[in-house]
Amino acid sequence: MIILKVNGAEQKLDVDPETPLLWVLRDVLGLTGTKYGCGQALCGACVVHLDGETVRACVTPVKRAAGGSVTTIEGLSPAGDHPLQRAWVELGVPQCGFCQAGQIMSAAALLRKNPRPSNDDIDKSLAGNICRCGTYTRIRAAVRKAAGLPTE
């Protein structure tokens, strides 16, 4: 039995401890906002927060989260009104939308550590998140907007 908090709620999970956290979130808990992209921690579609730090859920065994706290895109703001989520909508960031949850979760971790990031800070922090549609300029603008900075 693995016990962890997911989006603030304690979960008791009877799963193989080696199961990737991604599949526990999606298949066991029904939290499908976290996406499977590559399965190799290369694309960032599966980024969630584990004890406040970003992790790639596709390669993180659930046993690593035992006793910890996981936040998914669904738990970032249950009402969908986190400043990043609002900025994403206001600036029309998503094209296909597949990578956006991972992008937002990475950006949220950045803003928690650095509330007024430079463009370089944003680019470095989100460099591991691939957007196959190429909306990087809009992503950076949305992070800046959420931080209260000019979107340029």
C-alpha positions in Angstrom: 0.0 0.0 0.0 1.4 3.4 -1.0 0.0 6.5 0.7 0.4 10.0 -0.8 -1.5 13.2 -1.2 -2.7 14.1 -4.6 -4.1 17.6 -5.0 -4.5 17.8 -1.3 -6.4 14.5 -0.8 -4.8 11.5 0.8 -4.8 8.5 -1.5 -4.1 4.9 -0.4 -3.0 3.0 -3.5 -2.7 -0.7 -3.9 -0.3 -0.6 -6.9 3.1 -2.0 -7.8 5.6 0.5 -6.3 7.4 0.6 -9.7 4.4 1.8 -11.6 5.1 5.2 -13.2 3.3 8.0 -11.3 1.8 9.0 -14.6 -0.2 5.8 -14.9 -1.3 5.9 -11.3 -2.6 9.5 -11.8 -4.3 8.8 -15.1 -5.5 5.1 -14.9 -6.0 4.7 -11.1 -7.1 8.2 -10.0 -8.7 9.4 -13.3 -6.6 12.6 -13.4 -6.1 12.7 -17.2 -4.8 16.3 -17.4 -1.3 15.0 -17.1 -0.4 13.7 -20.5 1.8 10.8 -21.9 4.1 12.2 -24.5 7.3 10.2 -24.9 7.7 7.9 -21.8 11.3 8.9 -21.6 11.2 12.2 -19.7 12.1 14.1 -22.8 9.0 16.2 -23.7 7.6 17.5 -20.5 3.9 16.7 -21.2 3.8 14.7 -18.0 5.2 17.3 -15.6 3.6 17.4 -12.1 4.8 18.7 -8.8 6.1 16.4 -6.1 6.6 18.2 -2.8 6.7 21.4 -4.8 9.4 20.3 -7.3 8.7 19.4 -10.9 9.0 15.7 -11.9 8.4 13.8 -15.1 5.6 11.5 -14.0 6.3 9.1 -16.9 9.6 8.0 -15.4 8.9 8.6 -11.7 8.0 5.4 -9.9 5.0 5.9 -7.6 7.1 4.7 -4.6 9.2 7.9 -4.9 6.0 9.9 -4.2 5.1 7.7 -1.1 4.5 10.0 1.9 4.7 13.0 -0.4 2.4 15.5 -2.0 1.6 15.5 -5.7 0.0 18.4 -7.5 -1.4 17.9 -11.0 -2.8 20.5 -13.4 -6.3 19.6 -11.9 -5.0 20.6 -8.5 -3.1 23.7 -9.5 -6.4 25.6 -9.3 -9.5 23.5 -9.2 -11.5 26.5 -10.6 -9.0 26.9 -13.5 -8.2 30.4 -12.4 -4.6 30.3 -11.5 -2.8 33.3 -13.0 -1.0 31.1 -15.5 -4.3 29.4 -16.6 -6.0 32.8 -17.0 -3.0 34.2 -19.0 -3.0 31.0 -21.2 -6.6 31.6 -22.1 -6.4 35.4 -22.4 -3.4 35.2 -24.8 -4.7 32.2 -26.7 -1.5 30.1 -26.0 -2.6 26.6 -26.9 -2.8 25.4 -30.5 -3.4 21.7 -30.1 -3.1 22.0 -26.3 -1.4 18.6 -25.7 1.7 20.0 -24.0 0.0 22.8 -22.2 -0.5 21.1 -18.8 3.2 20.3 -18.5 4.1 23.8 -19.7 1.9 25.4 -17.1 3.1 23.1 -14.3 6.7 23.9 -15.2 5.9 27.6 -15.3 4.1 27.5 -12.0 7.2 26.0 -10.3 9.3 28.8 -11.9 7.0 31.5 -10.7 6.9 30.0 -7.2 10.8 30.3 -7.0 11.2 33.4 -9.1 8.1 35.6 -9.2 9.6 38.1 -11.7 11.6 36.0 -14.2 13.5 37.3 -17.2 12.9 35.9 -20.6 16.1 34.0 -20.2 14.8 32.5 -16.9 11.6 31.5 -18.6 13.3 30.0 -21.6 15.7 28.0 -19.4 13.0 26.8 -17.0 10.8 25.6 -19.8 13.5 24.3 -22.2 12.6 20.7 -21.3 9.0 21.2 -22.4 8.4 20.6 -26.1 5.6 22.3 -27.9 5.3 20.6 -31.3 3.0 23.4 -32.5 5.7 26.0 -31.7 3.8 28.3 -29.5 6.9 29.2 -27.5 6.5 33.0 -28.0 2.9 32.9 -26.6 4.0 30.6 -23.8 6.7 33.1 -22.7 4.2 36.0 -23.0 1.7 34.1 -20.8 4.3 33.4 -18.1 5.3 37.1 -18.2 1.6 38.2 -17.9 1.0 35.8 -15.0 4.1 37.4 -13.3 2.7 40.9 -13.8 5.3 41.7 -16.4 4.8 43.3 -19.8 4.1 40.6 -22.5 6.3 42.6 -25.0 
